[in-house]
Amino acid sequence: MGLTNGMTCTTYVGRVDSQQESPVQIKIAVRDVSVEYEGDEEFFKSSLPDILEKIAKLSSQGRVSSVSGNGRSNASADEAGHEIPSHSTNTIAKLTNATTGPDLIMAAVAKIIIVDGNDVARRDEITKEMRAATSYYKKTYTNNLSKYLDTLTKADSLRLAAGDTYGLPAKPREEIEAQLRE
């Protein structure tokens, strides 16, 4: 498979040890994206072309965020490829007109998922980001966090991924992304 648009690809493939049954280890870097895999050789052989194709497609669509030297995202892109500025939770709360505990939770989740580029937000990360929004945070928000998260999950503003981990459904994500671009 060839890479397009002048993309360069750096790879390392090897075995963890010299025994034939050891897992395959691979590191792939294409522009700003890097993927590491250690595991079964058959999965590696059957899936590598698809993985590289998806990375190339995302990169050519501009849906890959730019990364600084510390590995943190400087800005991310929404589904349409529009850049989302790197805002603090405080700024997101302001842009989304947060006035309640659930509003601040949504701002915190937006920071973690949309701005920072994580797939999900853990409860402890949400609490940390809420507290970082010093202009909006109230101690009662933390005291009522379980109730607020339950309400947001039932309203499908958040999705419970596992235990204390939450995802952001497409509709609320699109609404927040639009507000962040304004």
C-alpha positions as CSV (number, residue, x, y, z in Angstrom):
1,M,0.0,0.0,0.0
2,G,1.4,3.4,-0.9
3,L,1.0,6.6,1.1
4,T,-0.2,9.7,-0.6
5,N,0.2,13.4,-0.4
6,G,3.9,13.2,0.3
7,M,3.4,11.5,3.6
8,T,6.4,9.8,5.1
9,C,6.1,6.7,7.2
10,T,8.7,5.5,9.8
11,T,8.2,2.0,11.1
12,Y,9.9,-0.4,13.5
13,V,8.9,-4.0,13.4
14,G,10.5,-6.7,15.5
15,R,10.0,-9.5,18.0
16,V,10.2,-8.9,21.8
17,D,12.6,-11.9,21.9
18,S,14.1,-14.3,19.4
19,Q,11.6,-17.1,20.1
20,Q,9.2,-17.7,17.2
21,E,6.1,-17.6,19.5
22,S,6.8,-14.2,21.1
23,P,4.5,-11.3,20.1
24,V,5.2,-9.0,17.3
25,Q,6.1,-5.4,18.2
26,I,5.5,-2.5,15.9
27,K,5.8,1.3,16.0
28,I,4.4,3.3,13.1
29,A,4.7,7.1,12.8
30,V,2.9,8.9,9.9
31,R,3.1,12.7,10.2
32,D,1.7,13.6,13.6
33,V,0.2,10.1,14.2
34,S,2.0,7.2,15.9
35,V,0.7,3.8,16.5
36,E,2.3,1.1,18.7
37,Y,1.2,-2.6,18.7
38,E,2.5,-5.6,20.5
39,G,0.6,-8.9,20.1
40,D,-0.3,-11.7,17.8
41,E,1.5,-12.0,14.4
42,E,-1.6,-13.1,12.5
43,F,-3.6,-10.0,13.7
44,F,-0.6,-7.9,12.7
45,K,-0.4,-9.4,9.2
46,S,-4.1,-9.2,8.5
47,S,-4.8,-5.7,10.0
48,L,-1.7,-3.6,9.2
49,P,-2.8,-2.5,5.7
50,D,-6.2,-1.4,7.0
51,I,-4.7,0.5,9.9
52,L,-2.2,2.3,7.6
53,E,-5.0,3.2,5.2
54,K,-7.2,4.6,7.9
55,I,-4.3,6.7,9.3
56,A,-3.5,8.0,5.8
57,K,-7.2,8.9,5.2
58,L,-7.6,10.7,8.5
59,S,-4.4,12.6,8.0
60,S,-5.3,13.6,4.4
61,Q,-8.8,14.8,5.6
62,G,-7.1,17.0,8.3
63,R,-8.8,15.1,11.1
64,V,-5.5,14.5,12.9
65,S,-4.7,17.0,15.6
66,S,-1.4,18.8,15.6
67,V,0.8,17.7,18.4
68,S,3.4,19.6,20.4
69,G,6.7,18.2,21.7
70,N,5.0,17.1,24.9
71,G,2.6,14.9,23.1
72,R,-0.5,17.1,24.0
73,S,-2.8,18.3,21.3
74,N,-2.6,22.0,20.5
75,A,-5.9,22.0,18.6
76,S,-8.2,19.3,17.4
77,A,-10.5,19.0,14.4
78,D,-14.2,18.3,14.4
79,E,-15.8,15.8,12.0
80,A,-15.9,18.3,9.2
81,G,-12.2,19.1,9.6
82,H,-12.8,22.5,11.2
83,E,-10.1,23.3,13.8
84,I,-11.3,23.5,17.4
85,P,-9.2,26.0,19.4
86,S,-7.4,24.8,22.5
87,H,-9.6,26.3,25.2
88,S,-9.5,25.9,29.0
89,T,-12.5,24.5,30.8
90,N,-13.2,28.0,32.1
91,T,-13.3,29.3,28.6
92,I,-15.5,26.5,27.4
93,A,-17.9,27.1,30.3
94,K,-18.1,30.8,29.2
95,L,-18.6,29.9,25.5
96,T,-21.4,27.4,26.4
97,N,-23.0,29.7,28.9
98,A,-22.6,27.3,31.8
99,T,-24.7,28.2,34.8
100,T,-25.4,24.9,36.6
101,G,-23.4,21.8,37.8
102,P,-24.5,19.7,34.7
103,D,-23.4,22.6,32.4
104,L,-20.0,22.7,34.0
105,I,-19.7,18.9,33.7
106,M,-20.4,19.2,30.0
107,A,-17.7,21.9,29.7
108,A,-15.3,19.7,31.5
109,V,-16.1,16.7,29.3
110,A,-15.8,18.9,26.2
111,K,-12.3,19.9,27.4
112,I,-11.2,16.3,28.0
113,I,-12.8,14.8,24.8
114,I,-13.0,17.5,22.2
115,V,-10.0,19.8,23.1
116,D,-7.6,17.2,24.6
117,G,-8.6,14.5,22.1
118,N,-9.4,11.7,24.5
119,D,-12.1,9.1,23.6
120,V,-13.7,9.1,27.0
121,A,-13.6,11.1,30.3
122,R,-13.1,9.5,33.6
123,R,-14.9,10.8,36.7
124,D,-11.7,12.0,38.4
125,E,-10.7,13.9,35.2
126,I,-14.1,15.5,35.1
127,T,-13.8,16.6,38.7
128,K,-10.3,18.0,38.1
129,E,-11.4,20.0,35.0
130,M,-14.5,21.3,36.9
131,R,-12.3,22.6,39.7
132,A,-10.0,24.2,37.1
133,A,-12.9,26.4,36.0
134,T,-12.5,28.6,39.0
135,S,-15.0,31.2,37.7
136,Y,-17.7,28.6,37.5
137,Y,-16.9,25.9,40.1
138,K,-18.9,25.5,43.3
139,K,-18.2,22.9,45.9
140,T,-21.8,21.7,45.8
141,Y,-21.1,20.6,42.2
142,T,-18.7,18.0,43.4
143,N,-21.1,17.0,46.2
144,N,-23.8,16.4,43.7
145,L,-21.6,14.9,40.9
146,S,-23.1,11.4,40.9
147,K,-26.6,12.9,40.6
148,Y,-25.6,15.2,37.8
149,L,-23.8,12.5,35.9
150,D,-26.9,10.2,36.2
151,T,-29.1,13.0,35.0
152,L,-26.9,13.7,32.0
153,T,-26.6,10.0,31.1
154,K,-30.4,9.6,31.2
155,A,-30.8,12.7,29.0
156,D,-28.2,11.1,26.6
157,S,-26.0,14.2,26.9
158,L,-23.3,11.7,28.2
159,R,-22.9,8.0,27.6
160,L,-21.7,5.7,30.4
161,A,-18.9,3.8,28.7
162,A,-17.8,1.7,31.7
163,G,-17.8,2.2,35.5
164,D,-17.0,5.8,36.0
165,T,-16.0,6.6,32.3
166,Y,-18.2,8.7,30.1
167,G,-18.4,9.4,26.3
168,L,-19.9,12.3,24.4
169,P,-22.6,11.3,22.0
170,A,-22.6,12.9,18.5
171,K,-25.4,15.4,18.9
172,P,-24.2,17.2,22.1
173,R,-20.6,17.0,20.7
174,E,-21.6,18.8,17.5
175,E,-23.5,21.4,19.4
176,I,-20.5,22.1,21.7
177,E,-18.0,22.1,18.8
178,A,-20.1,24.7,17.1
179,Q,-20.1,26.9,20.2
180,L,-16.3,26.5,20.5
181,R,-15.7,27.7,17.0
182,E,-17.7,30.9,17.5
